[in-house]
Amino acid sequence: MVVSPDKGKAMSEKSLYHRLVDAGFEIDHHESDLYVRVTDESRAIIEGWMAESGLGRDFLSTFVSDIDKKRYFDVPFAFQPYWDARAPKPEPEEEPAPAGMGM
């Protein structure tokens, strides 16, 4: 089970990925595109996120899986782990050199 690092954040601060994970949805993806089963609950979560983000309906599409023949949302660029893995890592702070002995 994936635990969202956004668990304590206000809903408006959470990524779509973390909102869906927190709601218990199984997520799949291709690169940065997020796939989640179409349900009334997933639709409500996605539409709420889209409204908060200022995205129009043309941003969202659906498809029927060749594997299980069920309908899925395809949300471009919304698979957060893809972006987290590519985010710049902070430079480690250098340890100060040990003070000289007796100098």
N, CA, C and O atoms as CSV, one atom per row, in Angstrom:
chain,resi,resn,atom,element,x,y,z
A,1,MET,N,N,0.840,-1.188,0.000
A,1,MET,CA,C,0.000,0.000,0.000
A,1,MET,C,C,0.881,1.246,0.000
A,1,MET,O,O,1.865,1.325,0.735
A,2,VAL,N,N,0.518,2.202,-0.823
A,2,VAL,CA,C,1.258,3.455,-0.898
A,2,VAL,C,C,0.685,4.411,0.140
A,2,VAL,O,O,-0.531,4.579,0.227
A,3,VAL,N,N,1.542,5.027,0.915
A,3,VAL,CA,C,1.107,6.034,1.886
A,3,VAL,C,C,1.512,7.392,1.351
A,3,VAL,O,O,2.670,7.613,0.995
A,4,SER,N,N,0.571,8.279,1.300
A,4,SER,CA,C,0.817,9.600,0.738
A,4,SER,C,C,1.587,10.478,1.708
A,4,SER,O,O,1.226,10.565,2.882
A,5,PRO,N,N,2.657,11.139,1.230
A,5,PRO,CA,C,3.343,12.097,2.091
A,5,PRO,C,C,2.505,13.351,2.296
A,5,PRO,O,O,2.828,14.186,3.140
A,6,ASP,N,N,1.434,13.482,1.528
A,6,ASP,CA,C,0.535,14.640,1.636
A,6,ASP,C,C,-0.613,14.375,2.601
A,6,ASP,O,O,-1.542,15.179,2.674
A,7,LYS,N,N,-0.577,13.263,3.349
A,7,LYS,CA,C,-1.712,12.822,4.165
A,7,LYS,C,C,-2.270,13.923,5.061
A,7,LYS,O,O,-3.490,14.031,5.181
A,8,GLY,N,N,-1.446,14.731,5.686
A,8,GLY,CA,C,-1.932,15.753,6.604
A,8,GLY,C,C,-2.247,17.095,5.957
A,8,GLY,O,O,-2.697,18.016,6.639
A,9,LYS,N,N,-2.020,17.220,4.662
A,9,LYS,CA,C,-2.213,18.508,3.990
A,9,LYS,C,C,-3.689,18.745,3.684
A,9,LYS,O,O,-4.478,17.805,3.579
A,10,ALA,N,N,-4.042,20.014,3.545
A,10,ALA,CA,C,-5.385,20.374,3.102
A,10,ALA,C,C,-5.580,19.835,1.695
A,10,ALA,O,O,-4.628,19.745,0.920
A,11,MET,N,N,-6.826,19.473,1.361
A,11,MET,CA,C,-7.109,18.867,0.059
A,11,MET,C,C,-6.583,19.724,-1.090
A,11,MET,O,O,-6.065,19.185,-2.067
A,12,SER,N,N,-6.707,21.040,-0.992
A,12,SER,CA,C,-6.282,21.903,-2.091
A,12,SER,C,C,-4.766,21.907,-2.290
A,12,SER,O,O,-4.284,22.376,-3.321
A,13,GLU,N,N,-4.016,21.394,-1.327
A,13,GLU,CA,C,-2.560,21.354,-1.442
A,13,GLU,C,C,-2.065,20.007,-1.965
A,13,GLU,O,O,-0.881,19.872,-2.271
A,14,LYS,N,N,-2.935,19.015,-2.074
A,14,LYS,CA,C,-2.527,17.676,-2.482
A,14,LYS,C,C,-2.536,17.518,-3.993
A,14,LYS,O,O,-3.372,18.092,-4.692
A,15,SER,N,N,-1.597,16.733,-4.477
A,15,SER,CA,C,-1.604,16.373,-5.895
A,15,SER,C,C,-2.786,15.440,-6.152
A,15,SER,O,O,-3.306,14.812,-5.230
A,16,LEU,N,N,-3.200,15.357,-7.405
A,16,LEU,CA,C,-4.277,14.425,-7.764
A,16,LEU,C,C,-3.875,13.004,-7.401
A,16,LEU,O,O,-4.674,12.246,-6.851
A,17,TYR,N,N,-2.645,12.648,-7.709
A,17,TYR,CA,C,-2.145,11.311,-7.377
A,17,TYR,C,C,-2.362,10.998,-5.898
A,17,TYR,O,O,-2.887,9.938,-5.557
A,18,HIS,N,N,-1.962,11.916,-5.022
A,18,HIS,CA,C,-2.078,11.659,-3.586
A,18,HIS,C,C,-3.534,11.660,-3.127
A,18,HIS,O,O,-3.880,10.919,-2.206
A,19,ARG,N,N,-4.377,12.454,-3.729
A,19,ARG,CA,C,-5.808,12.422,-3.396
A,19,ARG,C,C,-6.392,11.050,-3.712
A,19,ARG,O,O,-7.144,10.489,-2.915
A,20,LEU,N,N,-6.044,10.520,-4.870
A,20,LEU,CA,C,-6.573,9.215,-5.263
A,20,LEU,C,C,-5.996,8.091,-4.412
A,20,LEU,O,O,-6.726,7.183,-4.015
A,21,VAL,N,N,-4.699,8.140,-4.125
A,21,VAL,CA,C,-4.071,7.128,-3.260
A,21,VAL,C,C,-4.711,7.174,-1.870
A,21,VAL,O,O,-5.044,6.131,-1.307
A,22,ASP,N,N,-4.885,8.376,-1.317
A,22,ASP,CA,C,-5.489,8.509,0.011
A,22,ASP,C,C,-6.917,7.972,0.041
A,22,ASP,O,O,-7.383,7.508,1.082
A,23,ALA,N,N,-7.619,8.031,-1.102
A,23,ALA,CA,C,-8.988,7.520,-1.188
A,23,ALA,C,C,-9.017,6.009,-1.437
A,23,ALA,O,O,-10.092,5.411,-1.483
A,24,GLY,N,N,-7.848,5.391,-1.597
A,24,GLY,CA,C,-7.762,3.938,-1.732
A,24,GLY,C,C,-7.789,3.409,-3.153
A,24,GLY,O,O,-7.957,2.207,-3.359
A,25,PHE,N,N,-7.628,4.280,-4.131
A,25,PHE,CA,C,-7.646,3.827,-5.519
A,25,PHE,C,C,-6.325,3.199,-5.918
A,25,PHE,O,O,-5.258,3.631,-5.481
A,26,GLU,N,N,-6.411,2.158,-6.767
A,26,GLU,CA,C,-5.225,1.605,-7.395
A,26,GLU,C,C,-4.898,2.482,-8.586
A,26,GLU,O,O,-5.771,2.799,-9.394
A,27,ILE,N,N,-3.659,2.868,-8.691
A,27,ILE,CA,C,-3.207,3.772,-9.741
A,27,ILE,C,C,-2.274,3.014,-10.675
A,27,ILE,O,O,-1.454,2.210,-10.234
A,28,ASP,N,N,-2.408,3.276,-11.952
A,28,ASP,CA,C,-1.442,2.784,-12.922
A,28,ASP,C,C,-0.972,4.001,-13.706
A,28,ASP,O,O,-1.502,5.099,-13.534
A,29,HIS,N,N,0.011,3.807,-14.556
A,29,HIS,CA,C,0.541,4.962,-15.290
A,29,HIS,C,C,1.346,4.509,-16.496
A,29,HIS,O,O,1.740,3.349,-16.610
A,30,HIS,N,N,1.571,5.435,-17.370
A,30,HIS,CA,C,2.575,5.320,-18.424
A,30,HIS,C,C,3.359,6.621,-18.366
A,30,HIS,O,O,2.833,7.699,-18.643
A,31,GLU,N,N,4.626,6.495,-18.000
A,31,GLU,CA,C,5.459,7.665,-17.768
A,31,GLU,C,C,4.725,8.617,-16.829
A,31,GLU,O,O,4.414,8.227,-15.704
A,32,SER,N,N,4.435,9.858,-17.249
A,32,SER,CA,C,3.820,10.813,-16.316
A,32,SER,C,C,2.288,10.817,-16.370
A,32,SER,O,O,1.648,11.547,-15.613
A,33,ASP,N,N,1.693,10.006,-17.261
A,33,ASP,CA,C,0.235,9.957,-17.352
A,33,ASP,C,C,-0.331,8.991,-16.320
A,33,ASP,O,O,0.142,7.863,-16.183
A,34,LEU,N,N,-1.347,9.447,-15.597
A,34,LEU,CA,C,-1.966,8.680,-14.522
A,34,LEU,C,C,-3.213,7.993,-15.053
A,34,LEU,O,O,-3.999,8.591,-15.788
A,35,TYR,N,N,-3.387,6.723,-14.671
A,35,TYR,CA,C,-4.576,5.957,-15.037
A,35,TYR,C,C,-5.280,5.510,-13.763
A,35,TYR,O,O,-4.645,4.988,-12.846
A,36,VAL,N,N,-6.600,5.716,-13.707
A,36,VAL,CA,C,-7.394,5.260,-12.572
A,36,VAL,C,C,-8.772,4.855,-13.096
A,36,VAL,O,O,-9.298,5.478,-14.018
A,37,ARG,N,N,-9.356,3.799,-12.499
A,37,ARG,CA,C,-10.681,3.329,-12.920
A,37,ARG,C,C,-11.710,4.436,-12.820
A,37,ARG,O,O,-11.671,5.250,-11.897
A,38,VAL,N,N,-12.626,4.465,-13.767
A,38,VAL,CA,C,-13.730,5.425,-13.751
A,38,VAL,C,C,-14.786,4.921,-12.775
A,38,VAL,O,O,-15.383,3.863,-12.975
A,39,THR,N,N,-15.005,5.694,-11.722
A,39,THR,CA,C,-16.087,5.458,-10.768
A,39,THR,C,C,-16.674,6.820,-10.427
A,39,THR,O,O,-16.104,7.852,-10.780
A,40,ASP,N,N,-17.801,6.822,-9.749
A,40,ASP,CA,C,-18.373,8.100,-9.322
A,40,ASP,C,C,-17.403,8.836,-8.395
A,40,ASP,O,O,-17.256,10.056,-8.476
A,41,GLU,N,N,-16.739,8.071,-7.504
A,41,GLU,CA,C,-15.813,8.700,-6.551
A,41,GLU,C,C,-14.560,9.235,-7.252
A,41,GLU,O,O,-14.119,10.348,-6.963
A,42,SER,N,N,-13.982,8.445,-8.175
A,42,SER,CA,C,-12.790,8.942,-8.870
A,42,SER,C,C,-13.142,10.154,-9.729
A,42,SER,O,O,-12.351,11.091,-9.836
A,43,ARG,N,N,-14.323,10.139,-10.339
A,43,ARG,CA,C,-14.761,11.281,-11.145
A,43,ARG,C,C,-14.878,12.534,-10.262
A,43,ARG,O,O,-14.437,13.611,-10.663
A,44,ALA,N,N,-15.464,12.402,-9.076
A,44,ALA,CA,C,-15.627,13.548,-8.170
A,44,ALA,C,C,-14.268,14.100,-7.737
A,44,ALA,O,O,-14.071,15.315,-7.698
A,45,ILE,N,N,-13.336,13.210,-7.413
A,45,ILE,CA,C,-11.995,13.647,-6.993
A,45,ILE,C,C,-11.292,14.366,-8.139
A,45,ILE,O,O,-10.719,15.439,-7.947
A,46,ILE,N,N,-11.338,13.776,-9.324
A,46,ILE,CA,C,-10.652,14.373,-10.483
A,46,ILE,C,C,-11.294,15.701,-10.866
A,46,ILE,O,O,-10.586,16.673,-11.133
A,47,GLU,N,N,-12.614,15.756,-10.896
A,47,GLU,CA,C,-13.284,17.005,-11.267
A,47,GLU,C,C,-13.020,18.108,-10.242
A,47,GLU,O,O,-12.873,19.271,-10.616
A,48,GLY,N,N,-12.958,17.758,-8.952
A,48,GLY,CA,C,-12.610,18.739,-7.922
A,48,GLY,C,C,-11.204,19.276,-8.107
A,48,GLY,O,O,-10.965,20.478,-7.995
A,49,TRP,N,N,-10.270,18.366,-8.393
A,49,TRP,CA,C,-8.874,18.769,-8.623
A,49,TRP,C,C,-8.766,19.651,-9.865
A,49,TRP,O,O,-8.045,20.649,-9.865
A,50,MET,N,N,-9.487,19.275,-10.922
A,50,MET,CA,C,-9.449,20.059,-12.157
A,50,MET,C,C,-10.016,21.454,-11.930
A,50,MET,O,O,-9.470,22.432,-12.440
A,51,ALA,N,N,-11.108,21.559,-11.167
A,51,ALA,CA,C,-11.705,22.871,-10.882
A,51,ALA,C,C,-10.728,23.737,-10.093
A,51,ALA,O,O,-10.573,24.922,-10.386
A,52,GLU,N,N,-10.072,23.155,-9.099
A,52,GLU,CA,C,-9.096,23.900,-8.300
A,52,GLU,C,C,-7.890,24.311,-9.136
A,52,GLU,O,O,-7.286,25.357,-8.896
A,53,SER,N,N,-7.544,23.486,-10.115
A,53,SER,CA,C,-6.373,23.739,-10.949
A,53,SER,C,C,-6.678,24.620,-12.151
A,53,SER,O,O,-5.762,25.045,-12.854
A,54,GLY,N,N,-7.951,24.900,-12.393
A,54,GLY,CA,C,-8.341,25.721,-13.528
A,54,GLY,C,C,-8.252,24.997,-14.865
A,54,GLY,O,O,-8.103,25.631,-15.909
A,55,LEU,N,N,-8.342,23.671,-14.834
A,55,LEU,CA,C,-8.255,22.882,-16.059
A,55,LEU,C,C,-9.639,22.628,-16.638
A,55,LEU,O,O,-10.601,22.436,-15.894
A,56,GLY,N,N,-9.739,22.627,-17.945
A,56,GLY,CA,C,-10.998,22.360,-18.619
A,56,GLY,C,C,-11.201,20.877,-18.845
A,56,GLY,O,O,-10.277,20.084,-18.663
A,57,ARG,N,N,-12.410,20.496,-19.241
A,57,ARG,CA,C,-12.747,19.093,-19.467
A,57,ARG,C,C,-11.928,18.464,-20.590
A,57,ARG,O,O,-11.755,17.245,-20.620
A,58,ASP,N,N,-11.425,19.277,-21.510
A,58,ASP,CA,C,-10.647,18.721,-22.613
A,58,ASP,C,C,-9.297,18.164,-22.150
A,58,ASP,O,O,-8.602,17.499,-22.918
A,59,PHE,N,N,-8.929,18.434,-20.900
A,59,PHE,CA,C,-7.687,17.923,-20.329
A,59,PHE,C,C,-7.794,16.431,-20.018
A,59,PHE,O,O,-6.780,15.734,-19.968
A,60,LEU,N,N,-9.010,15.940,-19.810
A,60,LEU,CA,C,-9.255,14.588,-19.312
A,60,LEU,C,C,-9.801,13.703,-20.420
A,60,LEU,O,O,-10.650,14.130,-21.203
A,61,SER,N,N,-9.315,12.475,-20.486
A,61,SER,CA,C,-9.879,11.519,-21.437
A,61,SER,C,C,-10.057,10.174,-20.740
A,61,SER,O,O,-9.567,9.966,-19.629
A,62,THR,N,N,-10.762,9.267,-21.407
A,62,THR,CA,C,-10.948,7.914,-20.878
A,62,THR,C,C,-10.597,6.913,-21.964
A,62,THR,O,O,-10.539,7.244,-23.148
A,63,PHE,N,N,-10.364,5.684,-21.534
A,63,PHE,CA,C,-10.113,4.585,-22.465
A,63,PHE,C,C,-10.603,3.300,-21.821
A,63,PHE,O,O,-10.796,3.238,-20.606
A,64,VAL,N,N,-10.803,2.273,-22.639
A,64,VAL,CA,C,-11.172,0.951,-22.146
A,64,VAL,C,C,-9.922,0.087,-22.215
A,64,VAL,O,O,-9.292,-0.037,-23.265
A,65,SER,N,N,-9.574,-0.506,-21.081
A,65,SER,CA,C,-8.378,-1.338,-20.990
A,65,SER,C,C,-8.534,-2.603,-21.837
A,65,SER,O,O,-9.580,-3.253,-21.813
A,66,ASP,N,N,-7.488,-2.940,-22.582
A,66,ASP,CA,C,-7.475,-4.194,-23.330
A,66,ASP,C,C,-7.360,-5.389,-22.389
A,66,ASP,O,O,-7.724,-6.507,-22.754
A,67,ILE,N,N,-6.855,-5.157,-21.184
A,67,ILE,CA,C,-6.614,-6.245,-20.244
A,67,ILE,C,C,-7.885,-6.646,-19.501
A,67,ILE,O,O,-8.276,-7.813,-19.519
A,68,ASP,N,N,-8.543,-5.661,-18.835
A,68,ASP,CA,C,-9.722,-6.018,-18.029
A,68,ASP,C,C,-11.048,-5.497,-18.598
A,68,ASP,O,O,-12.108,-5.712,-18.010
A,69,LYS,N,N,-10.979,-4.807,-19.753
A,69,LYS,CA,C,-12.166,-4.301,-20.451
A,69,LYS,C,C,-12.954,-3.285,-19.623
A,69,LYS,O,O,-14.150,-3.102,-19.849
A,70,LYS,N,N,-12.301,-2.626,-18.672
A,70,LYS,CA,C,-12.942,-1.600,-17.848
A,70,LYS,C,C,-12.476,-0.221,-18.289
A,70,LYS,O,O,-11.406,-0.072,-18.880
A,71,ARG,N,N,-13.294,0.786,-17.995
A,71,ARG,CA,C,-13.006,2.165,-18.399
A,71,ARG,C,C,-12.099,2.823,-17.364
A,71,ARG,O,O,-12.296,2.675,-16.158
A,72,TYR,N,N,-11.088,3.563,-17.869
A,72,TYR,CA,C,-10.119,4.269,-17.025
A,72,TYR,C,C,-10.018,5.724,-17.462
A,72,TYR,O,O,-10.174,6.052,-18.638
A,73,PHE,N,N,-9.752,6.592,-16.477
A,73,PHE,CA,C,-9.373,7.965,-16.788
A,73,PHE,C,C,-7.895,7.967,-17.162
A,73,PHE,O,O,-7.099,7.225,-16.587
A,74,ASP,N,N,-7.544,8.791,-18.112
A,74,ASP,CA,C,-6.149,9.045,-18.489
A,74,ASP,C,C,-5.908,10.524,-18.211
A,74,ASP,O,O,-6.425,11.389,-18.918
A,75,VAL,N,N,-5.122,10.807,-17.177
A,75,VAL,CA,C,-4.874,12.191,-16.778
A,75,VAL,C,C,-3.414,12.524,-17.091
A,75,VAL,O,O,-2.509,12.053,-16.401
A,76,PRO,N,N,-3.183,13.330,-18.122
A,76,PRO,CA,C,-1.812,13.650,-18.514
A,76,PRO,C,C,-1.038,14.372,-17.411
A,76,PRO,O,O,-1.569,15.242,-16.721
A,77,PHE,N,N,0.210,13.993,-17.267
A,77,PHE,CA,C,1.182,14.658,-16.379
A,77,PHE,C,C,0.835,14.583,-14.887
A,77,PHE,O,O,1.399,15.344,-14.101
A,78,ALA,N,N,-0.072,13.694,-14.474
A,78,ALA,CA,C,-0.551,13.684,-13.085
A,78,ALA,C,C,0.034,12.566,-12.231
A,78,ALA,O,O,-0.322,12.457,-11.057
A,79,PHE,N,N,0.922,11.726,-12.777
A,79,PHE,CA,C,1.519,10.663,-11.971
A,79,PHE,C,C,2.691,11.245,-11.189
A,79,PHE,O,O,3.809,11.329,-11.698
A,80,GLN,N,N,2.432,11.639,-9.968
A,80,GLN,CA,C,3.387,12.391,-9.147
A,80,GLN,C,C,4.742,11.704,-8.952
A,80,GLN,O,O,5.761,12.393,-8.987
A,81,PRO,N,N,4.809,10.369,-8.745
A,81,PRO,CA,C,6.137,9.746,-8.582
A,81,PRO,C,C,7.068,9.962,-9.776
A,81,PRO,O,O,8.287,10.004,-9.607
A,82,TYR,N,N,6.514,10.099,-10.966
A,82,TYR,CA,C,7.339,10.391,-12.142
A,82,TYR,C,C,8.083,11.708,-11.935
A,82,TYR,O,O,9.286,11.789,-12.182
A,83,TRP,N,N,7.376,12.726,-11.487
A,83,TRP,CA,C,7.973,14.053,-11.294
A,83,TRP,C,C,8.874,14.082,-10.066
A,83,TRP,O,O,9.909,14.748,-10.068
A,84,ASP,N,N,8.485,13.359,-9.013
A,84,ASP,CA,C,9.320,13.320,-7.809
A,84,ASP,C,C,10.695,12.731,-8.119
A,84,ASP,O,O,11.706,13.199,-7.594
A,85,ALA,N,N,10.732,11.705,-8.971
A,85,ALA,CA,C,12.005,11.060,-9.319
A,85,ALA,C,C,12.898,11.968,-10.148
A,85,ALA,O,O,14.112,11.772,-10.192
A,86,ARG,N,N,12.314,12.950,-10.800
A,86,ARG,CA,C,13.080,13.851,-11.661
A,86,ARG,C,C,13.352,15.213,-11.034
A,86,ARG,O,O,14.020,16.056,-11.633
A,87,ALA,N,N,12.843,15.422,-9.850
A,87,ALA,CA,C,13.054,16.704,-9.166
A,87,ALA,C,C,14.515,16.837,-8.763
A,87,ALA,O,O,15.147,15.852,-8.382
A,88,PRO,N,N,15.049,18.039,-8.843
A,88,PRO,CA,C,16.441,18.223,-8.417
A,88,PRO,C,C,16.594,17.875,-6.940
A,88,PRO,O,O,15.772,18.245,-6.100
A,89,LYS,N,N,17.641,17.174,-6.662
A,89,LYS,CA,C,17.932,16.791,-5.273
A,89,LYS,C,C,18.750,17.906,-4.628
A,89,LYS,O,O,19.662,18.442,-5.257
A,90,PRO,N,N,18.437,18.259,-3.387
A,90,PRO,CA,C,19.236,19.298,-2.726
A,90,PRO,C,C,20.673,18.819,-2.536
A,90,PRO,O,O,20.931,17.646,-2.268
A,91,GLU,N,N,21.582,19.752,-2.683
A,91,GLU,CA,C,22.993,19.438,-2.473
A,91,GLU,C,C,23.210,19.116,-1.002
A,91,GLU,O,O,22.712,19.834,-0.135
A,92,PRO,N,N,23.952,18.038,-0.703
A,92,PRO,CA,C,24.234,17.750,0.706
A,92,PRO,C,C,25.136,18.831,1.291
A,92,PRO,O,O,26.053,19.327,0.636
A,93,GLU,N,N,24.857,19.173,2.510
A,93,GLU,CA,C,25.702,20.174,3.170
A,93,GLU,C,C,27.031,19.543,3.525
A,93,GLU,O,O,27.098,18.405,3.990
A,94,GLU,N,N,28.086,20.305,3.295
A,94,GLU,CA,C,29.409,19.785,3.621
A,94,GLU,C,C,29.640,19.901,5.116
A,94,GLU,O,O,29.275,20.886,5.757
A,95,GLU,N,N,30.262,18.856,5.647
A,95,GLU,CA,C,30.621,18.854,7.060
A,95,GLU,C,C,31.824,19.774,7.235
A,95,GLU,O,O,32.753,19.729,6.429
A,96,PRO,N,N,31.823,20.614,8.282
A,96,PRO,CA,C,33.014,21.442,8.500
A,96,PRO,C,C,34.212,20.535,8.812
A,96,PRO,O,O,34.081,19.496,9.459
A,97,ALA,N,N,35.359,20.959,8.337
A,97,ALA,CA,C,36.580,20.193,8.594
A,97,ALA,C,C,36.844,20.176,10.095
A,97,ALA,O,O,36.644,21.182,10.776
A,98,PRO,N,N,37.292,19.036,10.607
A,98,PRO,CA,C,37.581,18.988,12.050
A,98,PRO,C,C,38.680,19.991,12.414
A,98,PRO,O,O,39.631,20.212,11.665
A,99,ALA,N,N,38.509,20.575,13.571
A,99,ALA,CA,C,39.516,21.561,14.032
A,99,ALA,C,C,40.842,20.839,14.249
A,99,ALA,O,O,40.888,19.686,14.678
A,100,GLY,N,N,41.923,21.564,13.935
A,100,GLY,CA,C,43.262,20.993,14.104
A,100,GLY,C,C,43.529,20.676,15.565
A,100,GLY,O,O,43.010,21.340,16.462
A,101,MET,N,N,44.339,19.662,15.794
A,101,MET,CA,C,44.625,19.277,17.164
A,101,MET,C,C,45.834,20.067,17.649
A,101,MET,O,O,46.939,19.929,17.124
A,102,GLY,N,N,45.600,20.896,18.661
A,102,GLY,CA,C,46.679,21.633,19.303
A,102,GLY,C,C,47.273,22.732,18.435
A,102,GLY,O,O,48.401,23.146,18.703
A,103,MET,N,N,46.623,23.204,17.466
A,103,MET,CA,C,47.193,24.241,16.622
A,103,MET,C,C,46.673,25.573,16.988
A,103,MET,O,O,47.048,26.572,16.375
